[in-house]
Amino acid sequence: MNVRQKLLLAGGGLGLLGAVVAAVVLAFSARDLAGARADERALQQLTARRDLQARAVQQEFAHRIAALRTLAAQPATVEALKQFRQAIAAMREAAAASAGVNAPALREEMLTWVGQQFETEWARHNVDRLPDLTAQFNARPLVTAQLQQAYIVRNPQPPGRKDDLLMPEAAGPYAEVHQRHHPALRRAQDQFELQDLLLIDSERDLVVYTVAKDLDFAAPVNDGLVAGTPLAEAYARVRRAASPDALALSDAAPYLPAANRVVMFAAVPVFDGPTQVGVLAWRAGIERLTGPLLAAGQDTPAATPALPVPDTYLVGADRRLRSDPPALRANPAAYVDAHAGLDAGLKALAQHRGSGVALLPADSPAADAALAGQTGTVAYTDAAGREVLAAYAPLAVDGLRWAMVSTLPRERDAAQALMEGLAGHALLAAIAALLLGAALMAAFGRRMLRPVAVLQATLERLHGGDLQARTQLAPRDELGEVGHGLDRLLDARLSQLHHVARENESLNQSVVALLQTVFQMSNKDLAARAEVTEDIIGTLASSINQLGDEMSVTLAEVQRIAEQVRVACEFVGEQAVRVDDTAQQERAALEAMASNLNQATYLLAQVAALSQNGSEAAEHASGATESALAAVQDTTRGMELLRESIAETEKRFKRLGERSQEISTVVNLINSISERTHVLALNASMQAAAAGEAGHGFAMVAEEVQRLSESARQATAQIAELVQSIQVETGDTLLTMNRLISQVVRQSEQAQQAGVQMAATRDATGELVNLVRQIAAFSEQQATLARDLRLGVEQLNRGSAQTILAIEQQTESTATLVEFAHRLSEAVGQFKLPEPPPAPEGQPPAA
């Protein structure tokens, strides 16, 4: 064996050893780094999603609770509760006075309806049979049985649509009150996407009204079907509230009167001045209140196969689900089967409903930590045996304490799996190569010549970082050829390193340019765009440019909507000023009318005095008759003028009603715009959260836009209430004016009759005494009617003052809304947007 063969053998062994060792080290390092980086990205995504959806759920609850408080504070709600209480009290007295009510017949009719209709509704939501309700129906108060028969049993609509009935077959005081208030309360329920609205008499603990007309309608709260339910729990906490700000929110639980659906109740007290008169409550489905979780799961695309959409769900204090994870929605059977040890009945019910809310356990380290008040991330093995990553936090909603959990399966991607396989093979190869290299070094180490030492020294210099080290061996023998070849290899390697350094420098320049663009965008300059290069940074720059385009389009739309809100608010303000001017003119006309009526009353009093003097002194009858005739003629002319003034006032009030209708149309437009702004702000928040740190500033602006849109929606609701009050007052005023016109006509006729009688008296002095007595009687009646007419005008004047006050309040609310619109425009206008592309020739630019 010559030196060449020996060196080849030794060099091959050493090269194999180094390559294998390096491969093993790199494989294990890459595997660990890839796994850690994947976990870090997943936890960042989970944390952002958890925080975003927690805010969305809290806003969903806050929106409906604020609506409940506003509705409870409305005078119309207070009046409706009082009238329903009075109507039921009248029914109770009528039932006590009458012995003709057949209570067993009412019970049998109810049981027949339950078997024909309610059991079908029950089967849609349950797997067990409906329990026997005969005992509960036997214990119903008679008034409850009568109302449930009229509005549930004999209601032709199916369950779920009983609220379509406005007036039952049997008329009565309750039916009239129901017809008056049901449409407005039903609109409120639909507007806030609720299952039901309930009014409860806190003196008798009786549900006096519901919109949905389920089995809790007209039922006692503390007895029968409602006792022990979430409604009874919420009602008990505000039944004797200390202030109107009290609130009770029940946890999610099945509710038997609603076919055992999982619902939640919120209840607030209703105060009439300082006195509580009852309780207002809403019932909402848990799936509606936690809807942002499902909506976000549907709208969030999976970025890469390695980062699927997380499962985000809520857990109650009983460690059961309060919302359905997307995996359960997608395949209920597979999700339920993955949880071993569940009761068969729970499994069947969850699969039947397609939901595990309040049924399936969600016990995990993440849920336990969140319910203990902690916030963070954790990795654990779930009930199905999978490794998962989780981000958790407590979620507090008006006294309820839930847990918000977002999870992702901890799955290895293809590169990580390949690296783990290579690491195993490399480890075996390294052991074998190590043994082989040791044997070769021991066998041939003593036979190396001086060129080997030169090679060793050169390698040591290279190892020390001297890339210019060379063997300088002449290729006279095998070792020389090896040294010469090593020199050429080092030269080529050095050239390659210089090429890599140049590429790294170019990559660094691209990164710096990209960071500058991102910095400009974070400073609200959305017109900035990154240069798209041909390296890997170019792909990232293209994505950031696309994000900037989407954000620019969204902000441009927000600016356009803000401008529309501002213009609409200014229009409403102008309308309010015109309505206020009209009301002031009408009040001046009423004051003039009151002055005329005072003068007419004074004249009628003089007529009565003259009539009395005529009775005492018959010799002055002729002169007194002439004076009375002149006074009556003046009164007739005054009545005609009064009737014309009242007719003109009636026309002005009709125009006032028409103006208020126009204001209602504008208010509805503003409310629609604020709803769209709310939705756009929510979408913008989600896009900003998906953009990470680059979208942090935009997320803050989107939240401010969302709060401003909420304020605009509340202001429009107040304006709508004021407009409704104006319309009611205007209608009452028109009725009073019509009655006043009728009275004026009758007064004119009576005055004319008095004139005829006085003329006859002048011609027939023989009957002077009797005619004077008749004139005195007529004069007293006219004085009484004139006083009544004056009182009516004074009442009309007070109503006009209230109308003016309401219009002034509306003007103030409109000014507030205009201020909100300006603030919205200023907040969005801080962003610098790119110029819109020029419109094609012949086509108008986009609005």
JODA-V965906 format. One record per residue. N is the residue number from 1. RES is the residue in one small letter. SS is DSSP state (H for helix, E for strand, L for the rest). D_FIRST is the distance of its C-alpha to the first C-alpha in Angstrom with 2 decimals. Layout:
n->[N,N]
res->[RES,RES]
ss->[SS,SS]
d_first->[D_FIRST,D_FIRST]
//
This chain:
n->[1,2,3,4,5,6,7,8,9,10,11,12,13,14,15,16,17,18,19,20,21,22,23,24,25,26,27,28,29,30,31,32,33,34,35,36,37,38,39,40,41,42,43,44,45,46,47,48,49,50,51,52,53,54,55,56,57,58,59,60,61,62,63,64,65,66,67,68,69,70,71,72,73,74,75,76,77,78,79,80,81,82,83,84,85,86,87,88,89,90,91,92,93,94,95,96,97,98,99,100,101,102,103,104,105,106,107,108,109,110,111,112,113,114,115,116,117,118,119,120,121,122,123,124,125,126,127,128,129,130,131,132,133,134,135,136,137,138,139,140,141,142,143,144,145,146,147,148,149,150,151,152,153,154,155,156,157,158,159,160,161,162,163,164,165,166,167,168,169,170,171,172,173,174,175,176,177,178,179,180,181,182,183,184,185,186,187,188,189,190,191,192,193,194,195,196,197,198,199,200,201,202,203,204,205,206,207,208,209,210,211,212,213,214,215,216,217,218,219,220,221,222,223,224,225,226,227,228,229,230,231,232,233,234,235,236,237,238,239,240,241,242,243,244,245,246,247,248,249,250,251,252,253,254,255,256,257,258,259,260,261,262,263,264,265,266,267,268,269,270,271,272,273,274,275,276,277,278,279,280,281,282,283,284,285,286,287,288,289,290,291,292,293,294,295,296,297,298,299,300,301,302,303,304,305,306,307,308,309,310,311,312,313,314,315,316,317,318,319,320,321,322,323,324,325,326,327,328,329,330,331,332,333,334,335,336,337,338,339,340,341,342,343,344,345,346,347,348,349,350,351,352,353,354,355,356,357,358,359,360,361,362,363,364,365,366,367,368,369,370,371,372,373,374,375,376,377,378,379,380,381,382,383,384,385,386,387,388,389,390,391,392,393,394,395,396,397,398,399,400,401,402,403,404,405,406,407,408,409,410,411,412,413,414,415,416,417,418,419,420,421,422,423,424,425,426,427,428,429,430,431,432,433,434,435,436,437,438,439,440,441,442,443,444,445,446,447,448,449,450,451,452,453,454,455,456,457,458,459,460,461,462,463,464,465,466,467,468,469,470,471,472,473,474,475,476,477,478,479,480,481,482,483,484,485,486,487,488,489,490,491,492,493,494,495,496,497,498,499,500,501,502,503,504,505,506,507,508,509,510,511,512,513,514,515,516,517,518,519,520,521,522,523,524,525,526,527,528,529,530,531,532,533,534,535,536,537,538,539,540,541,542,543,544,545,546,547,548,549,550,551,552,553,554,555,556,557,558,559,560,561,562,563,564,565,566,567,568,569,570,571,572,573,574,575,576,577,578,579,580,581,582,583,584,585,586,587,588,589,590,591,592,593,594,595,596,597,598,599,600,601,602,603,604,605,606,607,608,609,610,611,612,613,614,615,616,617,618,619,620,621,622,623,624,625,626,627,628,629,630,631,632,633,634,635,636,637,638,639,640,641,642,643,644,645,646,647,648,649,650,651,652,653,654,655,656,657,658,659,660,661,662,663,664,665,666,667,668,669,670,671,672,673,674,675,676,677,678,679,680,681,682,683,684,685,686,687,688,689,690,691,692,693,694,695,696,697,698,699,700,701,702,703,704,705,706,707,708,709,710,711,712,713,714,715,716,717,718,719,720,721,722,723,724,725,726,727,728,729,730,731,732,733,734,735,736,737,738,739,740,741,742,743,744,745,746,747,748,749,750,751,752,753,754,755,756,757,758,759,760,761,762,763,764,765,766,767,768,769,770,771,772,773,774,775,776,777,778,779,780,781,782,783,784,785,786,787,788,789,790,791,792,793,794,795,796,797,798,799,800,801,802,803,804,805,806,807,808,809,810,811,812,813,814,815,816,817,818,819,820,821,822,823,824,825,826,827,828,829,830,831,832,833,834,835,836,837,838,839,840,841,842,843,844,845,846,847]
res->[m,n,v,r,q,k,l,l,l,a,g,g,g,l,g,l,l,g,a,v,v,a,a,v,v,l,a,f,s,a,r,d,l,a,g,a,r,a,d,e,r,a,l,q,q,l,t,a,r,r,d,l,q,a,r,a,v,q,q,e,f,a,h,r,i,a,a,l,r,t,l,a,a,q,p,a,t,v,e,a,l,k,q,f,r,q,a,i,a,a,m,r,e,a,a,a,a,s,a,g,v,n,a,p,a,l,r,e,e,m,l,t,w,v,g,q,q,f,e,t,e,w,a,r,h,n,v,d,r,l,p,d,l,t,a,q,f,n,a,r,p,l,v,t,a,q,l,q,q,a,y,i,v,r,n,p,q,p,p,g,r,k,d,d,l,l,m,p,e,a,a,g,p,y,a,e,v,h,q,r,h,h,p,a,l,r,r,a,q,d,q,f,e,l,q,d,l,l,l,i,d,s,e,r,d,l,v,v,y,t,v,a,k,d,l,d,f,a,a,p,v,n,d,g,l,v,a,g,t,p,l,a,e,a,y,a,r,v,r,r,a,a,s,p,d,a,l,a,l,s,d,a,a,p,y,l,p,a,a,n,r,v,v,m,f,a,a,v,p,v,f,d,g,p,t,q,v,g,v,l,a,w,r,a,g,i,e,r,l,t,g,p,l,l,a,a,g,q,d,t,p,a,a,t,p,a,l,p,v,p,d,t,y,l,v,g,a,d,r,r,l,r,s,d,p,p,a,l,r,a,n,p,a,a,y,v,d,a,h,a,g,l,d,a,g,l,k,a,l,a,q,h,r,g,s,g,v,a,l,l,p,a,d,s,p,a,a,d,a,a,l,a,g,q,t,g,t,v,a,y,t,d,a,a,g,r,e,v,l,a,a,y,a,p,l,a,v,d,g,l,r,w,a,m,v,s,t,l,p,r,e,r,d,a,a,q,a,l,m,e,g,l,a,g,h,a,l,l,a,a,i,a,a,l,l,l,g,a,a,l,m,a,a,f,g,r,r,m,l,r,p,v,a,v,l,q,a,t,l,e,r,l,h,g,g,d,l,q,a,r,t,q,l,a,p,r,d,e,l,g,e,v,g,h,g,l,d,r,l,l,d,a,r,l,s,q,l,h,h,v,a,r,e,n,e,s,l,n,q,s,v,v,a,l,l,q,t,v,f,q,m,s,n,k,d,l,a,a,r,a,e,v,t,e,d,i,i,g,t,l,a,s,s,i,n,q,l,g,d,e,m,s,v,t,l,a,e,v,q,r,i,a,e,q,v,r,v,a,c,e,f,v,g,e,q,a,v,r,v,d,d,t,a,q,q,e,r,a,a,l,e,a,m,a,s,n,l,n,q,a,t,y,l,l,a,q,v,a,a,l,s,q,n,g,s,e,a,a,e,h,a,s,g,a,t,e,s,a,l,a,a,v,q,d,t,t,r,g,m,e,l,l,r,e,s,i,a,e,t,e,k,r,f,k,r,l,g,e,r,s,q,e,i,s,t,v,v,n,l,i,n,s,i,s,e,r,t,h,v,l,a,l,n,a,s,m,q,a,a,a,a,g,e,a,g,h,g,f,a,m,v,a,e,e,v,q,r,l,s,e,s,a,r,q,a,t,a,q,i,a,e,l,v,q,s,i,q,v,e,t,g,d,t,l,l,t,m,n,r,l,i,s,q,v,v,r,q,s,e,q,a,q,q,a,g,v,q,m,a,a,t,r,d,a,t,g,e,l,v,n,l,v,r,q,i,a,a,f,s,e,q,q,a,t,l,a,r,d,l,r,l,g,v,e,q,l,n,r,g,s,a,q,t,i,l,a,i,e,q,q,t,e,s,t,a,t,l,v,e,f,a,h,r,l,s,e,a,v,g,q,f,k,l,p,e,p,p,p,a,p,e,g,q,p,p,a,a]
ss->[L,L,H,H,H,H,H,H,H,H,H,H,H,H,H,H,H,H,H,H,H,H,H,H,H,H,H,H,H,H,H,H,H,H,H,H,H,H,H,H,H,H,H,H,H,H,H,H,H,H,H,H,H,H,H,H,H,H,H,H,H,H,H,H,H,H,H,H,H,H,H,H,H,L,H,H,H,H,H,H,H,H,H,H,H,H,H,H,H,H,H,H,H,H,H,H,H,L,L,L,L,L,H,H,H,H,H,H,H,H,H,H,H,H,H,H,H,H,H,H,H,H,H,H,H,L,L,L,L,L,L,L,L,H,H,H,H,H,L,L,L,H,H,H,H,H,H,H,H,H,H,H,H,L,L,L,L,L,L,L,L,H,H,H,L,L,L,L,L,L,L,L,H,H,H,H,H,H,H,H,H,H,H,H,H,H,H,H,H,H,H,L,L,L,L,E,E,E,E,E,E,L,L,L,L,E,E,E,E,E,L,L,L,L,L,L,L,L,L,E,L,L,L,L,L,L,L,L,L,H,H,H,H,H,H,H,H,H,L,L,L,L,L,L,L,L,L,E,E,L,L,L,E,E,E,H,H,H,L,L,E,E,E,E,E,E,E,E,E,E,E,E,L,L,E,E,E,E,E,E,E,E,E,E,E,H,H,H,H,L,H,H,H,H,H,H,H,H,H,L,L,L,L,E,L,L,E,L,L,L,E,E,E,E,E,L,L,L,L,E,E,L,L,L,L,H,H,H,H,H,L,H,H,H,H,H,H,L,L,L,L,L,L,H,H,H,H,H,H,H,H,H,H,L,L,L,L,L,L,L,E,L,L,L,H,H,H,H,H,H,H,L,L,L,L,E,E,E,E,E,E,L,L,L,L,L,E,E,E,E,E,E,E,E,E,E,E,L,L,E,E,E,E,E,E,E,E,E,E,L,L,L,L,H,H,H,H,H,H,H,H,H,H,H,H,H,H,H,H,H,H,H,H,H,H,H,H,H,H,H,H,H,H,H,H,H,H,L,L,H,H,H,H,H,H,H,H,H,H,H,H,H,H,L,L,L,L,L,L,L,L,L,L,L,L,L,L,H,H,H,H,H,H,H,H,H,H,H,H,H,H,H,H,H,H,H,H,H,H,H,H,H,H,H,H,H,H,H,H,H,H,H,H,H,H,H,H,H,H,H,H,H,L,L,E,L,L,L,L,L,L,L,L,L,L,H,H,H,H,H,H,H,H,H,H,H,H,H,H,H,H,H,H,H,H,H,H,H,H,H,H,H,H,H,H,H,H,H,H,H,H,H,H,H,H,H,H,H,H,H,H,H,H,H,H,H,H,H,H,H,H,H,H,H,H,H,H,H,H,H,H,H,H,H,H,H,H,H,H,H,H,H,H,H,H,H,L,H,H,H,H,H,H,H,H,H,H,H,H,H,H,H,H,H,H,H,H,H,H,H,H,H,H,H,H,H,H,H,H,H,H,H,H,H,H,H,H,H,H,H,H,H,H,H,H,H,H,H,H,H,H,H,H,H,H,H,H,H,H,H,H,H,H,H,H,H,H,H,H,H,H,H,H,H,H,H,H,H,H,H,H,H,H,H,H,H,H,H,H,H,H,H,H,H,H,H,H,H,H,H,H,H,H,H,H,H,H,H,H,H,H,H,H,H,H,H,H,H,H,H,H,H,H,H,H,H,H,H,H,H,H,H,H,H,H,H,H,H,H,H,H,H,H,L,H,H,H,H,H,H,H,H,H,H,H,H,H,H,H,H,H,H,H,H,H,H,H,H,H,H,H,H,H,H,H,H,H,H,H,H,H,H,H,H,H,H,H,H,H,H,H,H,H,H,H,H,H,H,H,H,H,H,H,H,H,H,H,H,H,L,L,E,L,L,L,L,L,L,L,L,L,L,L,L,L,L,L]
d_first->[0.00,3.83,6.85,8.17,6.17,6.77,10.22,10.92,10.43,12.47,14.90,15.49,16.39,18.61,20.23,20.99,22.48,24.64,25.80,26.82,28.60,30.39,31.37,32.80,34.77,36.09,37.02,38.98,40.62,41.63,43.02,45.11,46.29,47.28,49.19,51.01,51.92,53.22,55.34,56.71,57.76,59.33,61.28,62.57,63.77,65.38,67.16,68.56,69.74,71.30,73.28,74.41,75.64,77.28,79.38,80.20,81.45,83.51,85.07,85.91,87.81,89.41,90.69,92.50,93.80,95.21,96.88,98.41,99.81,101.23,102.85,104.38,105.94,107.65,111.46,111.21,108.97,111.35,114.31,112.58,111.85,115.46,116.88,114.70,115.87,119.49,119.13,117.68,120.43,123.01,121.43,121.47,125.18,126.00,124.19,126.07,129.39,128.72,128.43,127.44,123.63,122.01,118.95,117.83,117.87,115.66,113.18,113.08,112.58,109.66,108.04,108.41,106.69,103.84,103.27,103.40,101.54,99.99,98.11,96.40,95.31,94.21,92.00,90.12,88.83,88.79,87.75,90.40,94.03,96.54,98.25,102.00,103.82,107.37,108.00,106.94,109.18,112.09,111.82,111.95,114.89,117.35,116.63,112.89,113.65,115.93,113.48,110.52,112.67,113.66,110.28,107.78,109.39,111.69,109.28,108.35,104.88,101.87,100.03,98.07,100.72,103.82,104.02,105.31,108.75,111.02,114.45,114.96,117.75,119.93,121.09,121.78,121.18,117.50,116.96,118.50,116.31,113.23,114.08,114.49,111.23,108.75,107.63,106.65,104.76,102.97,101.87,100.53,98.54,97.02,96.28,94.19,92.59,94.05,94.95,98.36,100.75,103.15,106.36,107.34,110.72,109.93,113.44,113.26,109.43,109.74,107.59,110.32,108.18,104.76,103.48,101.40,104.13,101.86,103.23,103.39,106.15,109.41,107.87,108.25,105.17,105.46,106.44,105.50,102.45,101.60,101.75,98.39,96.61,94.75,97.96,100.00,97.42,97.43,101.23,101.87,100.01,102.20,105.46,107.06,105.09,106.09,105.38,104.51,100.94,100.07,97.36,95.99,92.79,91.92,88.45,87.35,88.80,90.29,93.92,96.09,98.82,96.10,94.65,92.27,90.20,88.16,90.13,90.85,94.24,95.26,98.82,100.91,104.57,107.30,109.90,113.36,114.05,113.47,113.76,110.99,112.22,109.14,105.40,103.37,100.06,97.42,95.15,91.75,88.94,85.80,83.76,85.88,85.51,81.72,81.46,79.39,76.43,76.42,77.22,74.33,71.96,73.05,72.91,69.50,66.65,63.19,61.09,57.71,56.55,55.15,58.60,61.25,64.95,65.73,68.21,71.10,73.95,76.69,77.21,80.62,81.61,81.58,77.85,78.59,77.84,80.27,78.49,76.27,72.57,71.46,69.34,72.51,74.43,71.74,71.43,73.91,72.95,69.24,70.03,72.48,70.22,67.42,69.72,69.85,72.88,75.46,78.90,79.39,82.58,80.88,78.11,80.71,82.81,79.88,78.74,82.36,82.89,79.43,79.52,78.66,80.87,82.64,81.10,77.34,75.86,73.46,72.47,69.21,67.97,68.72,72.28,72.95,71.90,73.97,77.05,76.64,77.04,73.41,71.52,67.75,64.68,62.86,60.14,60.93,60.72,63.81,65.76,63.64,60.43,59.17,57.83,60.24,60.86,64.53,66.78,70.14,73.40,76.99,79.55,83.15,85.92,89.48,89.18,86.50,83.06,80.26,76.50,74.59,71.06,68.45,65.28,62.06,59.50,56.28,53.96,50.36,49.70,46.90,44.64,45.00,44.32,41.16,39.96,40.69,38.65,35.69,36.01,35.74,32.65,31.07,31.80,29.97,26.96,27.03,27.02,24.03,22.12,23.22,21.87,18.47,18.32,19.48,16.79,13.98,15.90,16.46,12.87,11.45,14.87,14.92,11.83,13.35,14.90,18.35,17.73,16.84,20.23,21.87,20.60,21.90,25.17,25.61,25.15,27.64,30.10,29.78,30.38,33.41,34.85,34.01,33.26,33.25,30.17,27.44,24.25,25.53,22.06,21.91,19.32,18.05,14.34,12.33,14.06,17.25,17.12,16.68,19.63,21.63,21.18,22.26,25.27,26.28,25.95,28.14,30.65,30.98,31.33,33.98,35.88,35.84,37.20,39.98,40.86,41.04,43.23,45.60,45.87,46.62,49.29,50.89,50.83,52.47,55.18,55.89,56.18,58.58,60.72,60.82,61.87,64.64,65.94,65.92,67.76,70.41,70.87,71.22,73.99,75.91,74.93,74.07,74.13,70.76,67.80,64.08,62.10,59.90,56.46,53.53,51.36,51.68,54.54,56.48,56.70,58.09,60.50,61.75,62.47,64.34,66.34,67.27,68.37,70.49,72.10,73.03,74.38,76.40,77.93,78.84,80.41,82.31,83.75,84.70,86.42,88.34,89.51,90.50,92.64,94.29,95.05,96.60,98.80,99.93,100.79,102.87,104.69,105.48,106.79,109.11,110.40,111.08,113.10,115.19,115.85,116.89,119.37,120.86,121.26,122.99,125.44,126.18,126.84,129.31,131.06,131.30,132.84,135.44,136.15,136.68,139.17,141.12,141.21,142.59,145.32,146.09,146.31,148.69,150.89,150.99,152.07,154.91,155.91,156.12,158.24,160.59,160.96,162.00,164.52,165.91,166.57,168.51,170.47,171.38,173.46,170.29,168.58,168.87,167.36,164.61,163.87,163.45,161.07,159.07,158.90,157.52,154.97,153.88,153.44,151.31,149.27,148.77,147.55,145.23,143.88,143.14,141.32,139.42,138.38,137.08,135.09,133.60,132.64,130.88,129.06,127.92,126.41,124.53,123.08,121.95,120.16,118.59,117.22,115.78,114.06,112.52,111.13,109.47,107.97,106.58,104.84,103.24,102.20,100.47,98.59,97.48,96.39,94.29,92.67,91.89,90.30,88.06,87.19,86.30,83.95,82.35,81.84,80.18,77.82,77.07,76.29,73.80,72.08,72.00,70.48,67.80,67.04,66.22,66.83,67.56,70.59,71.97,74.73,75.69,75.89,78.43,80.53,80.35,81.63,84.49,85.34,85.39,87.76,90.01,90.18,91.14,93.88,95.08,95.26,97.29,99.62,100.24,101.04,103.63,105.10,105.35,107.22,109.61,110.26,111.01,113.48,115.14,115.51,117.07,119.49,120.39,121.17,123.39,125.15,125.87,127.47,129.64,130.68,131.73,133.86,135.34,136.34,138.10,140.03,141.07,142.38,144.41,145.77,146.83,148.67,150.43,151.44,152.92,154.86,156.20,157.39,159.25,160.90,161.97,163.52,165.42,166.57,167.93,170.03,171.18,172.26,173.99,170.67,169.33,168.76,166.75,164.66,163.93,162.69,160.38,159.10,158.43,156.44,154.43,153.79,152.40,150.00,148.89,148.31,146.18,144.14,143.77,142.42,139.95,138.93,138.43,136.25,134.16,133.66,132.68,130.10,128.83,128.60,126.52,124.19,123.82,122.90,120.19,118.90,118.72,116.86,114.32,113.86,113.29,110.63,109.01,109.05,107.32,104.63,104.15,103.74,101.09,99.28,99.42,97.91,95.06,94.46,94.32,91.88,89.66,89.69,88.93,86.00,84.36,85.30,82.99,80.03,79.22,78.60,77.29,79.94,80.65,79.65,82.60,84.53,84.52,87.56,90.56,89.20,90.59,88.15,87.14,89.33]
//
